[in-house]
Amino acid sequence: MFLIVFLLYLITIYIPLVLIGIFLPLLMKKTLLFGVVIPEELSDREEVVEIRKRYIRNSSISAIFISIVINIFAIMFQSMDVLLMGIIVLIVLFGINYVDVHKKAKTLKAEKKWTIDKKQMVVVNTSKPEEEKNSLSYYWGLPLLIMLFTFLFTFVQYSGLSEEIPHQFDIVGNPVSYRQTNFWNVFLLPLTQLGISITFYGVYKILQKAKISIQARRPLASFIQNQLAKKYWIVYILITNVVLNLYLAYIQLTVLEVITPTTAVNVLIYGFGVAIPVIGAIYVSMKTGQSGNRIKVDVAEEVDDEIIDRDDDQHWKWGLFYYNPHDPTVFIEKRFGIGWTINWGRPLGIVLVLGTIAIIMVSLIPLFR
C-alpha cells in the first residue's frame, strides 16, 4: 500500500519539481542571466552558456544524489515524511546553486562592462488595460458553485452525522483516524475551498494589473507575448481552482460517508487532483516561458542592438527580491522563474502578501484543532 502512495507522489510531485528546478534557466529570457540584465545578443556567448551549464550540471548532480538517498530512506522507513523532507532539501540546494551562478553572472557582467556603451531604455505601456475584454470573470463562478455545493450539502448532512467522523483515509479508502463531530472538523474542507478560491481569485486580479515587462529592443513583439502569456496563466489558475475544489468536494463526500471509494477510484481522483495542476504548470511554463518569450509572434519590427533594457540590478537582491520605494509598481515580473513578485519597497505589496498568508493560515486552522 505504501509503495502505491510513494509512486504516486514520486511521479506527480517529486520528479516534476526536480525537472523544473534543473531546467528552469532554459525558459528564461535571453536578456536575463540568473537575475542579471545582459544584452540579448550576448546570451549565446561561450562564457554565458557556461554559466547556464554550470547551474544545470551542479543542480543535476546534487538533485540525483539527494534523490537517491531520500528515496532509499523513504522506502526503508515506509515514511512519506522523509520524501517531503527531501523536497525541502532539494529547494535549498537549488537555491544555493542559483546564488552561486548569480554571483558569477554579476561578476562577469562587471568585468566585461557589457552595458557601458549601450543605450538603456524603459518602455511603458500607457494604454488603459482592457480587463473586461480579456478576462474570464464569469467563469470564476465555477469554483464558487463547487464550494457552495460542498457547504450546503455538508450543512444538510450535519444533523445526521455520528459523534465522530473520518479524518484520514488509506489508499484503499478505509478510515484510519476519526475526529469529534463539531463545526470546525466537519466544515474543514469547505473552509479550505473558500481559502483556496479567495487566494486564486486574488492571483487572477494581480495578473490583470501586474506591470507588463516590455523589452526595449523589440517592444511590440514582447508586449504581445506578455499579453498572451498572461492569458495562458489566467486560464491555468482558473482550471486549477476548479480541479482543487472538485478534489476537496470528493474528499468531503467520503468524510460524510456519502460515498465509499475503491482503491482504483482513490488513485484516479488523487491523480486528477494533483497531476493536473502540476502537469498544467509545466505545460504553460514550457509553452510561454518567461514573459511569453517562447511564444512565436509574427511581427514586423526593427531591432536595435544598441538598445537594452534599463539596468536596475541594484534594486534586485540576488536577482530575486525587488526593493525600490521610488517605483509605484506593486507587482513586477520575476527576474528568475515564471510569474510575478512584489516590490518590497511598497507597503501595499507587503500588506497583500501578509494578507494572502493570513487567508491561507485561517483556512487551515481547523487542521490543528
N, C-alpha and C positions, 0 to 999 in steps of 0.2 A: 504493500500500500504506500509506504514511504517513497519507494522508487518511482511510482507513478507521479506523486506530487513533486518530487525532486526533478524529474524530467520535464514536467510541465513548466515549472518555474525556470529551469535552465534554458529551455527553448524560447519561452515567451518573454522573459525579462532579462536574465543574466547575459546570454550571448548577444542579443541586440544591443544592450548597453555597452558591452565590451567593444563591439564593432564600431559603434558610434564614437566612443572615446578615442579609438585608434585612428579612424579615418576622417574625423571631423575637419581637419585642416584642408582636405581636398574640396570641401564645399564652400570655403571662404572666398571672398572677393580677392581679385589679384592686386588690389590697391592696399590690402592689409596683410601684414605678415605677423601673425600671432599678436595682434593688438597694436602693431606699429604701422603708421602710414608710410607707404613707399610708392614711387611712381609705377604705374601699371606696366610699362614696357620693360621694367627690371624684374618682373615676377618670375621670369624663366631663366634668370642668370644662375650660373652654377652655384654661387655661394648662397643664394636664396633657396634654391632647390635643395641644397644640402641641409639647410636648417629644417626644412619640412621633413626630409628623410630622417634626420636625427630624432625628431619627435616621434614619428611613426615607428622607427626602429626601437627606440627606448621604451615606448609605450607597449609595443607588441611583446617585447621580451619580458618586461615586468608583468604585463597582464597574463601572459601564458603561464609564467612561473607561479604567480599568486593563485591563478585559477586552478591549476593542478593541485596545489597544496590545499586550498579551501575546499574543493570538491571531494578530495580524498577524506578530509576530516569530516565533512558533512555526511558522507556515506558511512564512515566508520561509527560516528556517534548518532546516526539517524536523526540529525538535527537541521531544521531549516534555518534556525537562528545563525548557525555557522555560515550558511550561504548569504544571509542578509549582511552579516559582518564582513564577508568578502567583498560585497558591493561597496561598502563604506571604505574599505582599504583600497580598492581599485580607484575610487573617486579621488582619494588623497594622492595616490601615485600619479594619476593623470594630471592632477593639479601641480605636483612637483615637477613633472616633465614639462608642463606648459610654462611655468615660471622660468625654468632653465632656458628654453628656447626663446622666450620673450626677451630675456636679458641679452641673449646673443644677437637677436634681431635688432634691438635698440643700439647695441654697441656697434654692430656692422653699419647701420644707417649713419651713426655719428662719424665713424671712420671714413666712410665713402662720401659723406656730405652730399647725399643724393638729392636733397630738397633745396640746397643753397641757391642754385641757379634757376629754379623753377618758379613759375608764377602761381601763387596759391590763390584759390578762389572758393567761395562758398556759393552754392546755387540753392535758392529757396523757392518753393512753390507758393506763390501768393494768392492763387485762386482758392475760392471757398470750397471745402470738401463737400462732395455730393454724397453724403451719408445715406440719405433716403434712397437714392438710385442704386447704390452699390451694396446696400445692407441686406441682411436676411432677418430683419426684425421679427416678422410674423412667424418664422419657423422656430423662434425661441419658445413658442407656445408648446412645442412637442415635449421637451424635458419637463416643462411646467405641468402639463397634463399627466405625465407619468408620475411625477411627485405627488400631485393632488390625489390621483387614484390610490397611491400607496397610503397616504394619510387617511383618506376616507375609508378605505377598506379596513385598515387597521383599527380605526375608530369604531366601525360597526362590529368588528370581531372582539373588541376589547372586553366587553362584559362577559363574554362566554369563555374566556381563557381560564386555564387551570392556575393553580397557585404558583407554578413555575413554568417557564418557557425555555425552549432550547436556546443555547447561546453559541455553541461551537459544534461543527459537524466534521466527520471524517470524509474521506474522498468518496465513500460509498453512499453517504447521505445520512448516516446514523448519528444522532446527537451524542456528543461526548462530554458536554457540560451543560448545566442549566443555571438560570438566574431567576430571582424572585420576580413575580409579575408586578410591575409598577410602571408609572408613566415613562420614566427615563429608559428603562430597559425595553419596553415594548415599542416605543417610538424612536429608538436609537437610529435605525436605518432611514426612516423618513426624514429625521433631522439631518442626517448625513447627506441625504439627497438635496435638502434645502441648502446646506453649506456649499456643496459642490456646485449647484446651479447658480448661486449668487456669485461664486468665485469665477466660474466660466463666463457668465454674462459680463462680469466686470472686465475680464480679459478681452472679451469681444469689443466693449466700448473703448478700451485702451488702444486696441489695434486700429479702430476707426480714427482716433485722434492722435495717434503716435506720429512723431516727426518723420517725414519721408527723407530717406538718405539718397540724395541725388549726386551722382558723380559729375564733377566739373568738366571732365574730359569728354563725356558723352551724356549730357543731361537728359535729352529726350528719351533715349533708349532706357536709361537707368530708371527714369520716372515711371515708364510703362511697366518695366519689370517689377518694380517695387509694388505698384498697384495690383498687379496680377498675383504676386506672392502673398499680399495681404488677403486677397480673396480666397486663395488656397487655404491659408491658415484659419480664416474665419469659418470656412466650411468644415475644416478638420475639428476645431474645438466644439462646434455645434454637434457634429456627429458623435464625438467623444462624450459629450454631456448626455446625449440620448442613450448611448450604449451603457454608460456607467449607471444611469438612473434605472434602466431596464435590468441591469445586473443586480442592483440593490433591491429592486422590486421583487425579483425572483427569490433572492435570499430571504426577504421578509415573508414571502408566502411559505417558505419552508419553516421559518421561525414560528409562524402562526399555525403550522401543521395543517395547512390547507392542501399542500401537495407533498408527496413522498417521492423524492427524486431517486434515480438509479445512478450507478457509477458512470454509465455512458452519458447520461444527461448532465451530471455534475461536471464531467470533463469537458463536454461540449460548451456548457454555459461559462465555465471558467475561461476556456479558450476565447469565447466570444467577448467576455468582459475585459480580458487582459490583452489578448493578442491584437485585437482590432485597434485599440489606442496606440500600442507600441508600433505595430507594423504601419499604421497610418502616419505616425510621426516620422518614421524612417522614409516612407514614400514621399511625403510632402517635402521633407528636407532634401532628398535626392532630386526631386523634381524642380524645386525652386532655388536651392542654395541660399547663400546669404544675400539678402536684398533682392532676391529673384535673379541673381547673376547667371543661373543655369537655364533660365527661360529664354528661348530664342525669340527675338522680335525682329521684324523686318522694317527697319527704319533707315532712311537715307539721312545721314548726319555726318558733318565734317568733324574729324577728330584732331585735336591739337595736342601733340605730345609734350609741349612746353607748359601745359597747364596741369596742375594736380589739385587734389582736394586739400583744404586747409589743414595744415599740420598742427593739430591740437593735442599731441601726445601728452603734453604737460597736465592736461585735465583728466587723464586716464591713469589710474593706479594699476600697474601690472597689465594694462590693457583690458581690465575687467570692470573696474568701478569708476564711473564718471562723476566728477565733482567740479561743478562750475556754477557758483552762485550768481554769476552775471548772465547766464543763459536762462531765459524764461521757460525753455522746454523742460517738461517734467519727464516725458518718456522718450528715450533715444535708443536707436538700434545698437545691439551689442557689437563690440569690436571683434570678439571671438565667440563663435557659437551662432545658433539660429534663434532669432527672437529679439526681444526688447528688454531694456533695463531702465532703471530710473536715474535721474540726476540727483545724486545725494546732496547736492548743494541747494536744492529746493525743498523747503519744509513740507510742501504738499506731497511730494513724492514719498517722503519718509512716512507721512501720515497714512498714505494709501497702502504702503507695504505693511505697516503695522496693523492697519485695519483688516487687510486680507488675512494676515496671520491670525488675528483675533477671531475672525469668522470661522476659519478652519478649526481653531482650537475649541471654540464654543460648540461646534457641530460634533466634536469628538469627546466632549466632556462625559457623556454617558458611558463611554468605554471604560472610564476609570472609577465609576461609581459602584 
